[in-house]
Amino acid sequence: MTWFRALLVKLGWRGGLEKLRHEIDEELRFHLDMKFDSNLKAGMDETEARVDARRRLGNVEAIHDSGARILAGAPAHSFGGGPLFAFYDDLKTALRHVRHSPGYAISTIAVLSLGIAASTTVFTYLRSYQQPFPGADSESLVRVFNRTDADAYGELSYPDFMDLTRENVSAFAGLAADQSGYAASVRFEDRGTGVLFGQAVTGSYFTLLDIEMSLGRPILPEDDRPDAPPTVLLSFSYWQTEFNADPSIVGRTLHLNNNPYTIIGVVGPEFRGSSAATRPDVWLPFEEYKRVYWARSNRESNREISVMRVYGRLTPGTDVRLADTELEAFGAGLDASAPLEVSERDYFVAPATWIHPRAREAEATTNRVMLAAAVGLLLLACANVANLLLSVAARRAQELALRAAQGASPWRLVRQALTENLLLASISGAVALLVAEPAAARLGSYFDRPSVWGSAVPREVSIDLHVFLFALAVTILTGVAVGILPAVRVASRNLMSLLWSGAGKTRLRGGRGGRALLGARDVLVALQVSMTVVLLVIGGLVLRSLDAVQGVDAGFDTDNLVSSYISVSSMGLPIEDRKRFYRELVARFNEESWVAEATVAAQAPLSGHPTEDFRFDGFEDDVSLTVGRVVPGFFETVEMEVTAGRTFAITDDEDAPGVVVVNETAASLYFQNQNPVGRQVWSLDDEGNLDNSYEVVGVVSDARVTTLLGDPEPVLYYSYPQHYYTPGNAFLVSTTIDPAAAVPLLRQELRNVSPRLAIVNALPYSRVVSGFTYPQRMNAELYSVLAVVGLILSTVGLFGVLSLAVGERTREIGVRLALGSPHRRVVLFVASRASVAVLIGGIVGMAASFVAAPLIRSLLFGVEPSDPISLAFAPLLLLFAASLATWIPTRRALSVDPVRSLREE
């Protein structure tokens, strides 16, 4: 405090301080006497009256002594000590202010919590893209990719992977691989048949990833040999749910697709696979997987088919650049000895993350917009709180002046204000951390997409050290940002002149008499309004997109349809009997009262379908078409319209000439709008030669076959009885009752058919359709919440500015009313304060919206960024909110008592 005293002496303020101290004494003693007299009149005795007066107005002698010590060069009692004591003193003062102003504290914490929670939630969600495999040792663990023009993160073929394992690549201490996944029927001892999802891994997989085991041992290299006995490894969750965590499970037999496997162990609870999109129930050695699933394919020798996800652990001291260099040399050698048809090999390594980098790139636009919106909401919250702090600073101006008189430097006042703001921001940051994880998990839950093949799992997100440090940084920056403007404005005022004037009504905004066109608080409101307009426009666009998506016609009946995927692989049914089984299954269900019609298809609509090459009669080029294999009655069951010819008949079996049905898109593309009925189509073999001939017997309406939101693709349908029946097929039922109520009936009746019939899933088709709209539903919820919160904050900010403006000019309004000024002038005064900030903010916001809207084009469906409804919706909603914010201050202004105002004036 010595330097401050010296500065005052240098500036000639020493005498001013002495005079100010005496005036403070006189002023306080005057009020003390007034309170003492008031207490005596209230019936208190003399001692009680004096004690109460001193307690209420403070100890005048203490103030006198503090000022004397300042002038003598000694620090005042409140401001002594070192940095630690100073921080403690600041914190204690901040806690006292918060305790005495709970409404202000709660409002600040609530607003800041919303802003910090939004940014922390988005960061937590985005951080999940870098999350390593849970339960695995991620240090030096990388993944090997092959970059092509079609895929920046392609997999490796099996022959290339085997060559890599035999190559002496010094950058890797070890290599391992897995395959994306498979489904299998499962039977254990005398239990009924179920379905599980598994993953095939090489023998080094669990050792390389350093996975802990709950029971038994992992799959080892000796298990991954052609002559090794069949073994299987259980996941922890599957062991718990299906075997009640039975510790004696190791060594017992599990039947997969009717083949026996010995259970050798249970994986630890943390490890849930190497892909966030799947949760394997079991793991098989890769050699066993090849024997069962690759028996009729050429994947083992075909270098064009990339199916291996390859992982490596870098040797100590090796960096990524060396690994890339060695992989480049290895790829060049393979290109010379075994070139690919499509492109050259371009191998490289990247960190092994649970979410595939392909997903991160595909969702990059959505994530950027999400992050920008969250940052915008955080800035909006900061502007709101800064406005609130300016109002609080105006009310506390006399208190700050008194502290300055006691010796508090401008920096001391700024430090005290920042300490209080950081305290409130810290509480807000803690609240935000509590909200961030469940909110981010909500975003991840949209990836739980139901399908006939089973539901895709949600993305798991969690708070780690990176998220905590991010929240801490945002909290500190927010605390400083919201408090720096009010603190600097307070420190820049001549607060001692405020005490001399005795005016506690000094305004902290600029302009003559506080009548500037835009004060600091108005600028902050305009900023809030502009950001809110942008959020409202984006929210309107994504809501319109969701409405457009929900109006897409799938091309077949989805309201009354239920479906399941079933497999006879565990029934021991001969191949020649599968056709009869499925025909009898359809007939059996058609006899049920709740069933309108039942049918079978190799693939269900809105699921993956194969493609094949064909040559059409009269069309010179070979074409690739999506194909479906369906039984007679399929089109009638799913209510697809026949536009020409006929559909399949019961006589279209293996003894009849080959027939096909095409959809309208295929007919228009390959038959030049001529009637295709009776024309010929030839399938092509692997060499591109004509193979089998088929006659087109009918044309059906377009239906979404593989995806809901794309344009209908050309599709060719085979008559299933003329082809080989696979063990697993889609079973569809058109029901006469509520589809949700029909699902358990479907499951039970399928179980009654055979306890060994594998049932993959059963669900209403409306849920399958909703699974394709998850991006639109996620965007609609996220940006709608951000827009609503932004609108609320803007409304509150505008309300605060207007309320303060009315409070500051209450006497003036009263005098005007007393002198006969009409009410409309008062209303115009209040509305003008709102209109300027709202108008400027609205114009800036609409201009920013025209720039921002095209940037989110990839998020939209069926709606243009210049959609007039969305652009008109934002200002209209904002105008309503501004009117609501203006209404209460206007009523308060009109309720001012003119007589009292004149008496006070």
Secondary structure, DSSP 4 states (H G I P E B T S, - for coil): -HHHHHHHHHTT-HHHHHHHHHHHHHHHHHHHHHHHHHHHHTT--HHHHHHHHHHHH--HHHHHHHHHHHHHTPPPGGG-S-HHHHHHHHHHHHHHHHHH-HHHHHHHHHHHHHHHHHHHHHHHHHHGGG---TTS--TTEEEEEE--SS-TTB-EEHHHHHHHHHS--TTEEEEEEEE--EEEEEE-TTSPPEEEEEEEE-TTHHHHHT--EEEE----GGGSSTTSPPEEEE-HHHHHHHHTT-GGGTT-EEEETTEEEEEEEEE-SS---S-TT---SEEEEHHHHHHHHSTT--TTT-TT-EEEEEEEEEPTT--HHHHHHHHHHHHHHHHHHS--SS----EEEEE--SS-HHHHHHTHHHHHHHHHHHHHHHHHHHHHHHHHHHHHHHHTHHHHHHHHHTT--HHHHHHHHHHHHHHHHHHHHHHHHHHHHHHHHHHHHTT----TT-PPPPPP----HHHHHHHHHHHHHHHHHHHHHHHHHHHHS-HHHHHHHT-TT--SS-SGGG--SS-HHHHHHHHHHHHHHHHHHHHHHHHHHHHHHHT---SS--SSEEEEEEE-TTTT--GGGHHHHHHHHHHHHHTSTTEEEEEEESS-SSS---EEEEEETT--S-EEEEEEEE-TTHHHHTTPPEEEE----TT-STTSPPEEEEEHHHHHHHSTTS--TT-EEEEE-TTS-EEEEEEEEEEE----SS-SSSPPPPEEEEEGGGSPPPSEEEEEEEESS-HHHHHHHHHHHHHHH-TT-EEEEEEEHHHHHHHTTHHHHHHHHHHHHHHHHHHHHHHHHHHHHHHHHHHHTHHHHHHHHHTT--HHHHHHHHHHHHHHHHHHHHHHHHHHHHHHGGGGGGG-SS--TT-HHHHHHHHHHHHHHHHHHHHHHHHHHHT--HHHHHHH-
